[in-house]
Amino acid sequence: MACKQDIIKEMDFLSDRISTQVRTVALGLLGITWGLLIGKSDVALGIARSIGKNLMVIGGIAILAMFLDFLQYFFGYWYTYSLFNDMEKTNKEEVKYKYSDVRYRLRTCLYWVKQITLMIGVLWFIVVLFVYLF
């Protein structure tokens, strides 16, 4: 049986892993699309001529996912820093999260949006590649 603290610890671990995977997959997707677009081999040139516009959009989606990841951590830091400042000003050792704060809400929203964005990019890439190959 798991207590609330165990669940929170597991969620923290998993969200960190998901964010790492988002960065890794987005960078890999960007690398693959860029490599196909600038490749000089006959295969790469054929792919670029056939699905180059799709590859450009997919690369853009990968960059967008990485930027959304950055924004998630930016708003998270900004919000956490403001809590720390409040604690310092009031000499408190504990403070309650204000879940309605726009920075907290943006952090949570961006966590999900970056994943969905990357999923769209990867699925688009798979479909485009599948259609090109078959």
N, C-alpha and C positions, 0 to 999 in steps of 0.2 A: 504494500500500500504506500502511496506517495502523499506527503503533506504539501501544503501550499508552497512552502519555501523550496521544496524539491522541484515542484512544477515550474516555479519562477526561474530557478537555476537552469532547468532544462530548456525553457523557452529562451533565456538569454544565450545559452550555448548554441541552440539551433538558429536563432536569428543572426548571430554572428557568422555562423557557417553559411547560411543562405546568402548573406551580403557578400561574403568572400566568393562564393560560387557565382553570384551575379557578375562580379567584376571579372572573374576568370573567363566565364563563358562569353561575356560581352567583348572582352579583349580578343578572345579567340575568334569570335564571329567577325569582328572588325579586321583582324589579320587575314582571315581566309578571303573575305570579300575584297580587301585591298590587294592581296596577292593575285587574285584572279583578274582584277581590273588592270593591274600594271604588268602582269606577266608577259613575257616575250615569246613563250613557246606557242606552237600552233594550237595546242589544246586551250591554253589560257586566252589566246586571241579569239578563238572561236566562241568560247564561253562569254567573253566580254562583249563581243558583237551581238550575240544572241540575247543575253540576259543582263547586260551591263547596267541598264537603268534600274532594274530590280536590285542588283547588287549595291548600287549607290544608295538606294532607299534603305536597304537592310543594314548597310554600314552606318547610315545616319541613325537608325533605330538603336544600334549598338552604342553609339556615342551618346545618344539621349539617355539610355539606361544607365550609363556610367555617370552622366551628369545628375540624374535623379538620385543616384546613390550618394553622390557628393552633397546634394541639397538635403537629403535626409539627415546626414550626419551634421551638416551645418546648423540646421534648425534644432536638432537634438542638443548640440553643444551650446548654442545660444540660450536655449531654454534652461539647461542644466546650470550654466554659468549664472543666469539670473537667480536661480534658486540658491546657489552658493552665496551670491552677493546678499540676498535677503537674510540668509543665515548669519553672515558676518555682521551685518548691520544690527540685527536683533540679538546677537549672541545666543542663538538657538543651536542645539545639536541635532535637532530633527525638524523636518518640514514636510508638509503634505504636498503631494503633486496636485497641480491644478489642471485636471484633464481637459478642461474647457479652453485652456490657453491656446491661442492660434498656433504657436510654435510647436507645442506638443502634438496638436492635431495634425499639423503639416508633416511632422516627423513620422507619425503613424501612417498617414495617407501615402506619403512618398515611399515608405517601406513596401507597401503593396503595389503601388503604381510602377515602381522600377521592375518588380518581378513580372508583372503582366506585360509591360513594354518589352522586356527581353524575351518572354515567351512568344509574343507576336513576331518578333524579329527572327527567332530560331525556327518557328513553324513556317514562316514565310520563306525562309532560306531552304528548308527541307522541301516544301512544295515546289518552289521554283527549280531547284536542282532535280527533283524527281521528274517534273514535266520536261525539263531539258534532256535528261538522260533517256526517258522512255517516250 
